[in-house]
Amino acid sequence: MRMRKYVFNIIKLTIVLMLLVLPLFSIMPTRGQGKVSWEVSGNAVDVTIDNINVQIVGQTGISSISIGGVTIVSAIGLAPFAPGWQWVGATWYYGEVLETPTVEPIEGGIRVRTHARFPPGCGQYFEFVGIYTIYDTGMIIANYTITAYDNTDIQDILLYVIFPVNLVAGKMINIAYGGTTSGVLIPPKYKGFMISSGSFVAAYLSLPQGDIIIVTLDPPTLSYEISDTRAWGGGNIEFKGHLASAGTVLKGTEYKVSLIIYPHTKGTQFTSSFVELFNYLGTLEGEIKSMKSLRYEFRTPMGAKLFKKCEEEFNLAKSAFSKGDVEGAYAHAQNALKLLQDTRRVERNWRITLYILIPGVIELAIILLVVRTAIRKSRSIEST
């Protein structure tokens, strides 16, 4: 029964992978949209990939993302709230810079590091470290670490992605969660402060200038809410993820969050394929982990060898995906799936041999032994 379930899941994954590859042939190549260039000015780093510009500030936030000179994201950063939802500040503009931002060239891009804290006088005793890995494809992996440098009472810590309302009003923010995607319409005119809430693994938005994709890597899901600052005359739509709970945060406590931030001009089909591939990799990883948990059932050296290669290909798929290389990620995922199928086949054939053929041979041997014994007895009787 267990084997049937696994075979069904593998067939399902194969069909999904075949459906994924079709739109990939019609999208633009993703192996290097352009070379990353940057400039450090004071406590800020200005990063450019083709017509995409990203402003990273030393307080540990992104102060803007623009495509073709048009700001599509007003800010990305962190905001601890004091009890009673008292606003203190946010890391895209507020805080003491403890270390000047650094830029390290890496293969296919750069890595930017920032380190700051909220000053003691504000009552929110947090340090922030941001590490932004930016690839030539335009993909950004943002890793944030938030550490309490003293005991702190909080209401929450929010992750903010802020969009200019004049650009996104009337547009749809797509939310992916649990294998399904739903659209949230941003009202053209103000209708209420709270627009939507729920949980997400990915959110994406298509605009005339280009698309923006946000994927939460760690934690694997976040609860979110979308709110409209036109409630008090503001000009932003705020997409917020909840990172903490109300209470006292003890000194030394850490919170971590890791995101994919991907502005691009490759079109909506690329965006859909990217999110679908992300979901597919998650499903494939689940099947590999399930198989790994049953390693004690491996009965053949070949099965174990194939499974090891499967894991290696899957890790290559994840690495390619993390750089925005959709084609490379697909190719490695396809190899991983085939190796997983081969592992199942080898193990299944061994079980057939063990539980069907071998018992059958033994049964035949027993029958032959009985027959031979009977013949000998009959001959013995005849001779007497």
C-alpha positions in Angstrom: 0.0 0.0 0.0 2.9 2.3 0.9 4.6 1.5 -2.4 1.4 2.4 -4.4 1.2 5.7 -2.6 4.8 6.6 -3.5 4.4 5.5 -7.1 1.3 7.7 -7.4 3.2 10.7 -6.0 6.1 10.1 -8.4 3.6 10.0 -11.4 2.0 13.2 -10.1 5.3 14.9 -9.9 6.3 13.8 -13.4 3.1 15.3 -14.8 3.6 18.6 -12.9 7.2 18.8 -14.2 6.1 18.2 -17.8 3.5 21.0 -17.4 6.2 23.3 -16.0 8.6 22.9 -18.9 6.2 24.0 -21.6 6.0 27.7 -20.6 9.8 27.8 -19.9 10.5 27.4 -23.6 8.6 30.6 -24.3 10.2 32.8 -21.7 13.4 34.7 -21.9 16.7 33.1 -20.9 17.5 33.5 -17.3 21.3 32.8 -17.1 22.5 36.4 -16.5 20.2 39.3 -17.1 23.1 41.7 -16.7 26.2 42.3 -14.7 25.7 43.7 -11.2 27.2 47.1 -10.6 27.3 49.0 -7.3 28.4 52.2 -5.5 28.8 52.7 -1.8 28.0 56.2 -0.6 28.2 56.8 3.1 25.9 54.3 4.8 24.1 53.3 1.6 24.7 50.9 -1.3 23.3 51.6 -4.7 23.0 48.4 -6.8 22.1 48.3 -10.5 21.4 45.3 -12.8 20.4 46.6 -16.3 17.4 48.9 -15.7 16.7 47.6 -12.1 18.0 49.7 -9.2 18.1 48.6 -5.5 18.9 51.0 -2.7 20.2 49.3 0.5 20.7 51.4 3.6 23.0 50.8 6.5 20.1 50.7 9.0 19.4 47.2 7.5 16.7 47.8 5.0 15.9 48.5 1.4 14.8 52.1 0.8 13.6 51.5 -2.8 13.5 49.2 -5.8 12.9 50.7 -9.2 12.6 49.5 -12.7 13.3 51.9 -15.5 13.5 54.8 -13.1 10.0 54.1 -11.6 9.8 53.1 -7.9 7.9 49.8 -7.7 8.8 49.1 -4.0 9.0 52.0 -1.6 10.7 50.1 1.2 11.5 46.6 2.6 12.6 46.2 6.3 11.8 45.4 9.9 9.8 47.3 12.5 9.5 46.2 16.2 6.4 47.6 17.9 6.3 48.5 21.6 3.3 47.3 23.6 0.0 48.8 22.5 1.3 48.9 18.9 3.4 52.0 19.6 5.4 52.9 16.5 9.2 53.3 17.1 10.8 53.2 13.7 11.7 50.9 10.8 15.0 49.7 9.5 14.7 51.3 6.0 15.3 54.8 7.6 15.8 54.5 11.4 18.6 53.3 13.7 22.3 53.6 14.5 24.6 52.1 11.9 27.2 50.0 13.8 29.2 49.0 10.8 29.6 50.7 7.4 27.9 48.5 4.7 30.3 46.2 3.0 30.2 44.7 -0.6 31.8 41.4 -1.5 31.9 40.2 -5.1 30.9 36.6 -5.5 30.4 34.3 -8.5 27.5 35.7 -10.5 26.8 38.7 -8.3 27.6 40.5 -5.0 26.9 40.1 -1.3 26.1 43.2 0.8 26.2 43.2 4.6 24.7 45.8 7.0 24.7 46.0 10.8 22.7 48.5 12.9 20.6 48.8 16.0 17.8 50.8 17.5 19.3 53.2 20.0 18.8 52.5 23.7 16.7 55.6 24.3 13.8 54.2 22.1 13.1 51.3 24.4 13.3 48.7 21.7 16.7 47.0 22.2 17.3 45.2 19.0 20.3 44.8 16.7 19.8 44.0 13.0 22.2 42.3 10.6 21.2 42.1 6.9 22.9 40.0 4.3 21.8 40.6 0.7 23.0 38.2 -2.0 22.3 39.8 -5.3 22.7 37.9 -8.5 23.2 38.9 -12.2 19.7 37.6 -12.8 18.3 40.3 -10.6 17.3 38.0 -7.8 18.0 39.0 -4.2 18.3 36.7 -1.3 17.8 38.8 1.9 18.7 37.2 5.2 17.8 39.2 8.3 18.9 38.4 11.9 17.3 40.4 14.7 18.9 40.1 18.2 17.7 41.6 21.5 20.7 43.3 23.1 18.6 43.7 26.3 15.3 42.6 27.7 12.6 44.2 25.6 8.8 44.4 25.8 7.2 44.2 22.4 3.8 43.9 20.7 5.2 42.3 17.5 8.0 42.5 15.0 6.8 43.1 11.5 8.5 42.5 8.1 7.4 45.3 5.7 7.2 45.4 1.9 5.7 48.8 0.9 4.3 49.6 -2.5 3.4 53.1 -3.7 -0.4 53.3 -3.8 -0.5 55.3 -7.0 1.2 52.5 -8.8 -0.6 49.4 -7.4 -4.1 50.8 -6.9 -6.5 48.7 -9.1 -3.8 45.9 -9.4 -3.8 42.4 -8.1 -1.4 41.0 -5.5 -1.3 37.3 -5.9 -0.8 35.2 -2.8 0.5 31.6 -3.0 -0.1 29.2 -0.1 -0.9 25.5 0.4 -0.5 24.8 -3.3 -3.1 27.3 -4.4 -2.9 31.0 -5.5 -5.5 33.6 -4.9 -5.6 37.3 -6.0 -6.1 40.3 -3.7 -7.4 43.4 -5.5 -5.9 46.7 -4.3 -8.9 49.0 -4.4 -8.6 52.0 -6.8 -10.1 54.1 -4.1 -9.8 53.8 -0.3 -12.4 51.4 1.1 -10.9 50.5 4.5 -7.6 50.1 6.4 -7.4 46.3 6.2 -7.5 44.8 2.7 -6.5 41.2 3.3 -4.9 38.8 5.8 -3.9 35.2 5.9 -0.7 33.1 5.3 1.7 33.0 2.4 4.7 31.3 1.0 4.9 33.6 -2.1 3.4 36.9 -3.2 3.8 38.6 -6.5 2.6 41.6 -8.4 2.7 42.5 -12.1 3.0 46.1 -13.2 3.6 47.9 -16.5 7.2 48.4 -15.5 7.8 44.8 -14.5 7.1 42.2 -11.9 8.1 41.8 -8.2 8.1 38.4 -6.5 8.5 37.9 -2.7 9.1 34.3 -1.4 9.6 33.4 2.3 12.3 30.8 2.6 12.7 30.8 6.4 10.3 30.5 8.0 8.6 28.5 5.2 5.4 30.4 5.7 4.4 33.7 7.3 1.1 35.1 8.4 0.5 38.4 6.6 -1.8 41.4 6.3 -2.2 44.0 3.6 -3.2 47.4 4.8 -4.0 50.8 3.1 -2.3 53.9 4.6 -4.8 56.1 2.7 -6.7 55.6 6.0 -4.7 58.5 7.4 -3.8 60.3 4.2 -0.7 58.1 3.4 0.3 57.0 0.0 1.3 53.4 0.5 0.0 49.8 0.5 1.8 47.8 3.2 2.4 44.1 2.9 3.3 42.9 6.4 4.6 39.6 7.8 4.3 38.8 11.5 7.6 37.5 13.0 7.0 37.6 16.8 4.4 37.5 19.5 3.5 40.0 22.2 5.5 39.7 25.4 9.0 40.2 26.9 11.9 39.3 24.6 14.9 38.2 26.7 18.4 39.5 26.0 20.2 37.3 23.4 16.9 36.1 21.7 17.2 35.9 17.9 14.7 36.1 15.1 15.7 35.1 11.6 13.9 35.6 8.3 15.1 34.8 4.8 13.4 36.0 1.6 13.6 35.9 -2.1 13.1 39.4 -3.6 12.9 39.2 -7.3 12.2 42.3 -9.5 12.4 41.5 -13.2 11.1 42.4 -16.6 10.7 38.9 -18.0 6.9 38.9 -18.1 4.0 37.4 -16.2 4.6 33.9 -17.7 8.1 33.9 -16.1 6.6 34.9 -12.8 4.0 32.2 -12.9 6.6 29.6 -13.9 9.0 30.7 -11.1 6.3 30.4 -8.4 5.1 27.0 -9.8 8.7 25.7 -9.9 9.2 26.9 -6.3 6.1 24.9 -5.2 7.2 21.9 -7.3 10.6 21.9 -5.6 8.9 21.9 -2.2 6.8 18.9 -3.2 9.8 17.1 -4.6 11.8 17.8 -1.4 8.9 16.3 0.6 9.1 13.1 -1.5 12.9 12.9 -1.1 12.7 13.5 2.7 10.0 10.8 2.9 12.2 8.4 1.0 15.2 9.4 3.2 13.2 8.6 6.3 12.8 5.0 5.0 16.5 4.4 4.2 16.5 1.4 6.4 14.4 -0.2 3.7 17.0 0.1 1.0 18.0 -3.5 0.1 20.3 -2.9 -2.9 23.6 -1.0 -3.2 22.3 0.4 -6.6 19.2 1.8 -4.9 21.3 3.6 -2.3 23.6 4.9 -5.0 20.8 6.2 -7.1 19.2 7.9 -4.2 22.5 9.7 -3.3 22.7 11.0 -6.8 19.1 12.1 -6.6 19.9 14.2 -3.5 22.9 15.7 -5.2 20.8 16.8 -8.2 18.1 18.2 -6.0 20.7 20.3 -4.1 21.9 21.6 -7.5 18.3 22.4 -8.4 17.9 24.4 -5.2 21.2 26.2 -5.8 20.2 27.2 -9.4 16.8 28.3 -8.2 18.3 30.5 -5.5 20.2 32.4 -8.2 17.1 32.9 -10.3 18.3 30.3 -12.9 14.9 28.8 -13.7 16.2 26.7 -16.6 19.1 25.3 -14.6 16.8 24.5 -11.7 14.3 22.8 -14.0 17.0 20.6 -15.6 18.4 19.5 -12.2 14.9 18.9 -10.8 14.1 16.8 -13.8 17.3 14.7 -13.2 16.4 14.4 -9.5 12.9 13.1 -10.4 14.3 10.5 -12.8 16.8 9.3 -10.2 14.1 9.1 -7.6 12.0 7.1 -10.1 14.9 4.8 -10.8 15.5 4.3 -7.1 11.9 3.2 -6.7 12.2 0.8 -9.7 15.3 -0.9 -8.4 13.9 -1.3 -4.9 10.6 -2.5 -6.3 12.2 -5.1 -8.5 14.3 -6.3 -5.6 11.1 -6.7 -3.5 9.4 -8.6 -6.4 12.4 -10.9 -6.5 12.5 -11.4 -2.7 8.8 -11.8 -2.0 7.5 -13.3 -5.2 10.2 -15.0 -7.3 12.3 -16.3 -4.5 9.4 -17.8 -2.5 8.1 -19.3 -5.8 11.5 -21.0 -6.4 11.6 -22.2 -2.9 8.1 -23.6 -3.2 9.1 -25.4 -6.5 12.2 -26.8 -4.8 10.1 -28.1 -1.9 7.6 -29.7 -4.4 10.4 -31.3 -6.3 11.9 -32.6 -3.1 8.5 -34.1 -2.1 8.1 -35.6 -5.5 11.6 -37.1 -5.5 11.1 -38.5 -2.0 7.8 -40.0 -3.1 9.5 -41.6 -6.1 12.2 -43.1 -4.0 9.7 -44.5 -1.6 7.6 -46.0 -4.4 10.8 -47.6 -5.9 11.7 -48.9 -2.5 8.3 -50.5 -2.1 8.4 -52.0 -5.6 11.8 -53.5 -4.9 10.5 -55.3 -1.9 
